[in-house]
Amino acid sequence: YVVQNLPSMKREQRASHFVPEGCDVPYMSPAKVCDVLNRFSIVLFRGDSLTRHMRQGLFLTLNNDFVRGSIISTHDESYECRCDGQFSEAEACRLNNGKFDHMHPHELGLCSRLPAEGVFEYLGQQIATDTKTTRIDWAKINCAWPKFRGVLIVLQGGPHFGVDPELTYKEAILPVISHMRYKQCAEQGKAVTIWTSYGAQSRTLDTKYPHQSRENARVFNDRIEELLEGSGVITLDYWNFTADAQTSDGFHYLTDVNVFKIYYLLNLIEKVPLAT
């Protein structure tokens, strides 16, 4: 499905049908997703538009609604953003009522099987294009609290930093993993941090955005992995299964890819040990 009457959305003339080769990532029910995330007190996604779309994939799975489960908005325009249109960069499809960026699951009727008290708090942050960084509310992340179960941090970046790995590391990663509160959690085994790699841009955009080419993306990913060596941050490589996957504009992937990203991520998170 592709949204009509949204002129800012360029369209590839293919239905969204995405089957990764050589991968077997189990489906997770919404209840299972809640259980996995509730291992933590704070779940934080921090990145650019690619992470925003991955967060939409998370909401879609939590709502078990592939038609408009990722749209957290009461704006009438957003109702046009259905199916693959949920992942359009059209302005109407980016409207939300704030809960998309910060919420407890029960505020959206999610994870109802879990008691309201003690369910994880979700924080989603968009890296600002002007300052390049967005401050994390570290007051919420305090592993000295006896009941604090831990923090999950999913990081991503690159395009807003010119696909410069050193700059991305300095601006998007280092301020997180060098913070006193983060170090405290890491020392106690209560911090799980995952860096999601740069994906593969469509060849149709190489002339306009040569710095974002697939070749440069691989160089970027390899260098970030080198910079993260010994940090305890887990790298999740999305490059292979984003190559030639369906997009809305050559850069932003559609439903199947973003849902697969989330299942891939969640299955990894479930297996990572966490101190109790």
C-alpha positions as CSV (number, residue, x, y, z in Angstrom):
1,Y,0.0,0.0,0.0
2,V,1.3,3.5,-0.8
3,V,-0.3,6.7,0.4
4,Q,-1.9,8.8,-2.2
5,N,-2.2,12.6,-2.2
6,L,1.1,13.0,-0.4
7,P,3.3,14.7,-3.0
8,S,6.4,14.8,-0.8
9,M,6.6,11.0,-0.9
10,K,8.5,9.6,-3.8
11,R,7.3,6.1,-4.6
12,E,9.0,2.9,-5.8
13,Q,6.8,0.9,-8.1
14,R,7.0,-2.3,-6.1
15,A,4.7,-3.9,-3.5
16,S,6.3,-4.2,-0.1
17,H,7.4,-7.8,0.1
18,F,10.6,-8.3,1.9
19,V,12.1,-11.7,2.8
20,P,15.7,-11.6,4.2
21,E,17.8,-14.4,2.9
22,G,19.4,-16.9,5.3
23,C,17.7,-15.4,8.4
24,D,15.3,-17.0,10.8
25,V,14.1,-14.4,13.3
26,P,11.1,-15.6,15.3
27,Y,7.9,-13.6,15.5
28,M,7.1,-12.1,18.9
29,S,3.6,-11.5,20.1
30,P,2.8,-8.1,21.6
31,A,2.8,-9.7,25.1
32,K,6.3,-11.2,24.4
33,V,7.6,-7.8,23.2
34,C,6.3,-6.3,26.5
35,D,8.0,-9.0,28.5
36,V,11.4,-8.4,26.7
37,L,11.3,-4.6,27.1
38,N,10.1,-4.9,30.7
39,R,13.4,-6.4,31.7
40,F,14.4,-2.7,31.8
41,S,13.1,0.3,33.7
42,I,14.0,2.7,30.9
43,V,13.9,1.9,27.1
44,L,15.6,4.7,25.1
45,F,15.8,4.9,21.3
46,R,18.1,7.7,20.1
47,G,18.9,8.5,16.5
48,D,17.6,10.2,13.3
49,S,14.7,9.4,11.0
50,L,15.9,5.8,10.5
51,T,15.5,5.2,14.2
52,R,12.2,7.0,14.2
53,H,11.0,4.6,11.6
54,M,12.3,1.7,13.6
55,R,10.5,3.0,16.7
56,Q,7.4,3.1,14.5
57,G,8.0,-0.6,13.8
58,L,8.1,-1.2,17.6
59,F,4.7,0.5,18.1
60,L,3.3,-1.4,15.2
61,T,4.3,-4.7,16.8
62,L,3.1,-3.6,20.2
63,N,-0.3,-2.7,18.7
64,N,-0.4,-5.8,16.5
65,D,-1.7,-3.5,13.8
66,F,0.1,-3.3,10.5
67,V,-2.4,-0.8,9.0
68,R,-1.8,2.2,11.2
69,G,-0.4,0.8,14.4
70,S,2.7,3.0,14.4
71,I,0.8,6.3,14.1
72,I,0.4,7.8,17.6
73,S,-1.7,10.8,16.6
74,T,-5.2,12.3,16.7
75,H,-4.5,14.5,13.7
76,D,-7.0,13.8,10.9
77,E,-4.2,14.1,8.3
78,S,-2.4,11.1,9.9
79,Y,-5.3,8.8,9.1
80,E,-4.1,8.9,5.4
81,C,-0.8,7.3,6.5
82,R,-1.7,3.6,6.4
83,C,0.3,0.5,5.8
84,D,3.6,1.4,4.1
85,G,2.4,5.0,4.2
86,Q,3.1,5.0,7.9
87,F,6.8,5.2,7.0
88,S,6.5,8.1,4.6
89,E,8.5,11.2,5.4
90,A,5.5,13.3,4.4
91,E,4.7,15.9,7.1
92,A,1.3,14.5,7.8
93,C,2.8,11.1,8.6
94,R,5.1,12.6,11.2
95,L,2.5,14.3,13.4
96,N,2.2,12.8,16.9
97,N,0.7,13.8,20.2
98,G,3.9,13.4,22.2
99,K,3.3,9.9,23.4
100,F,5.4,8.6,20.5
101,D,8.4,10.2,22.1
102,H,7.7,9.6,25.8
103,M,5.2,7.3,27.4
104,H,4.4,4.5,29.8
105,P,2.8,1.6,27.9
106,H,-0.5,1.8,29.8
107,E,-1.0,5.3,28.6
108,L,-1.6,3.9,25.1
109,G,-3.4,0.8,26.3
110,L,-0.3,-1.4,25.7
111,C,1.2,-4.2,27.8
112,S,-2.1,-4.5,29.7
113,R,-1.1,-7.9,31.0
114,L,1.6,-6.3,33.0
115,P,0.8,-4.4,36.2
116,A,0.8,-0.6,35.6
117,E,3.2,0.0,38.4
118,G,6.8,-0.9,37.5
119,V,6.3,-1.2,33.7
120,F,9.1,0.2,31.6
121,E,9.2,3.9,30.6
122,Y,9.8,4.5,26.9
123,L,11.9,7.5,25.7
124,G,12.4,8.2,22.0
125,Q,14.8,11.0,21.0
126,Q,15.4,12.5,17.6
127,I,19.0,13.8,17.2
128,A,18.5,17.5,16.4
129,T,19.9,18.6,13.0
130,D,20.9,22.0,14.3
131,T,22.8,21.1,17.5
132,K,23.6,17.6,16.4
133,T,22.8,16.3,19.9
134,T,19.8,15.9,22.1
135,R,20.2,15.8,25.9
136,I,19.2,12.6,27.7
137,D,17.2,13.1,30.9
138,W,19.8,11.2,33.0
139,A,17.8,11.9,36.2
140,K,15.5,9.0,35.0
141,I,18.5,6.7,34.7
142,N,19.8,5.8,38.1
143,C,21.0,2.3,38.8
144,A,21.6,3.3,42.4
145,W,17.9,3.0,42.9
146,P,17.2,-0.5,44.4
147,K,14.1,-1.1,42.2
148,F,15.8,0.2,39.0
149,R,16.0,-2.9,36.7
150,G,18.3,-1.4,34.1
151,V,18.4,0.7,30.9
152,L,18.2,-0.3,27.3
153,I,19.8,2.3,24.9
154,V,19.5,1.9,21.1
155,L,21.7,4.3,19.3
156,Q,22.0,5.2,15.6
157,G,23.3,8.1,13.5
158,G,25.5,9.1,10.6
159,P,23.5,11.0,8.0
160,H,23.3,14.2,10.0
161,F,27.0,14.0,10.7
162,G,28.0,13.8,7.0
163,V,28.6,10.0,7.3
164,D,31.7,10.9,9.3
165,P,32.4,8.1,11.8
166,E,34.7,10.1,14.0
167,L,32.2,13.0,14.3
168,T,29.3,10.6,14.8
169,Y,31.1,8.8,17.6
170,K,32.0,12.1,19.2
171,E,28.6,13.7,19.0
172,A,26.1,10.7,19.1
173,I,27.9,7.9,21.0
174,L,30.6,9.2,23.4
175,P,28.3,11.6,25.3
176,V,26.2,8.6,26.2
177,I,28.7,6.0,27.1
178,S,31.0,8.5,29.0
179,H,28.2,9.8,31.2
180,M,28.6,9.1,34.9
181,R,25.1,7.6,35.2
182,Y,25.7,5.3,32.2
183,K,29.0,4.1,33.7
184,Q,27.3,3.4,37.0
185,C,24.8,1.2,35.2
186,A,27.4,-0.5,33.1
187,E,29.5,-1.4,36.1
188,Q,26.5,-3.0,37.7
189,G,25.6,-5.0,34.6
190,K,22.4,-3.0,34.2
191,A,23.1,-1.2,30.9
192,V,22.5,-2.8,27.5
193,T,23.5,-0.5,24.6
194,I,23.1,-1.4,21.0
195,W,24.5,0.5,18.0
196,T,22.4,-0.1,14.9
197,S,24.6,0.2,11.8
198,Y,24.1,2.4,8.7
199,G,21.9,0.7,6.1
200,A,22.2,0.6,2.3
201,Q,20.9,3.5,0.3
202,S,19.2,3.0,-3.0
203,R,21.5,3.4,-6.0
204,T,19.1,6.0,-7.4
205,L,20.3,8.5,-4.8
206,D,24.1,8.0,-5.3
207,T,24.4,10.9,-7.6
208,K,22.6,13.3,-5.3
209,Y,24.0,12.0,-2.0
210,P,27.3,10.3,-2.9
211,H,28.6,10.5,0.7
212,Q,25.7,8.1,1.7
213,S,26.6,5.5,-0.9
214,R,26.6,1.8,0.0
215,E,30.4,1.8,-0.2
216,N,30.7,4.7,2.1
217,A,28.2,3.1,4.5
218,R,30.4,0.0,4.8
219,V,33.5,2.1,5.5
220,F,31.4,4.1,8.1
221,N,30.1,0.9,9.8
222,D,33.6,-0.7,10.0
223,R,35.1,2.4,11.5
224,I,32.4,2.8,14.1
225,E,32.8,-0.8,15.1
226,E,36.6,-0.1,15.6
227,L,35.8,2.9,17.7
228,L,33.4,0.9,19.9
229,E,35.8,-1.9,20.5
230,G,36.1,-2.6,24.2
231,S,33.2,-0.3,25.1
232,G,30.7,-3.0,25.8
233,V,28.3,-1.6,23.1
234,I,26.8,-4.2,20.9
235,T,26.8,-3.6,17.1
236,L,23.8,-4.7,15.2
237,D,24.6,-4.7,11.4
238,Y,21.5,-3.9,9.2
239,W,23.5,-3.3,6.0
240,N,23.0,-6.6,4.3
241,F,19.3,-7.0,4.5
242,T,18.6,-3.3,3.7
243,A,20.4,-3.5,0.3
244,D,17.7,-3.4,-2.4
245,A,14.9,-3.5,0.1
246,Q,11.8,-1.4,-0.7
247,T,11.9,2.3,0.3
248,S,9.6,5.3,0.1
249,D,12.3,7.6,-1.2
250,G,15.5,5.6,-1.7
251,F,16.6,6.0,1.9
252,H,13.7,5.3,4.2
253,Y,12.5,1.7,4.3
254,L,8.9,0.4,4.4
255,T,6.9,-1.7,6.8
256,D,8.5,-5.1,6.3
257,V,12.1,-3.8,6.8
258,N,11.3,-1.8,10.0
259,V,9.3,-4.6,11.5
260,F,12.1,-7.1,10.8
261,K,14.6,-4.6,12.3
262,I,12.5,-4.6,15.5
263,Y,12.2,-8.4,15.7
264,Y,15.9,-8.8,15.0
265,L,16.6,-6.2,17.8
266,L,14.2,-7.8,20.3
267,N,15.5,-11.3,19.8
268,L,19.0,-10.0,20.5
269,I,17.9,-8.1,23.6
270,E,16.2,-11.1,25.0
271,K,19.5,-13.1,24.9
272,V,21.7,-10.4,26.4
273,P,22.3,-11.1,30.1
274,L,21.2,-8.4,32.6
275,A,22.1,-8.2,36.3
276,T,19.2,-8.5,38.7
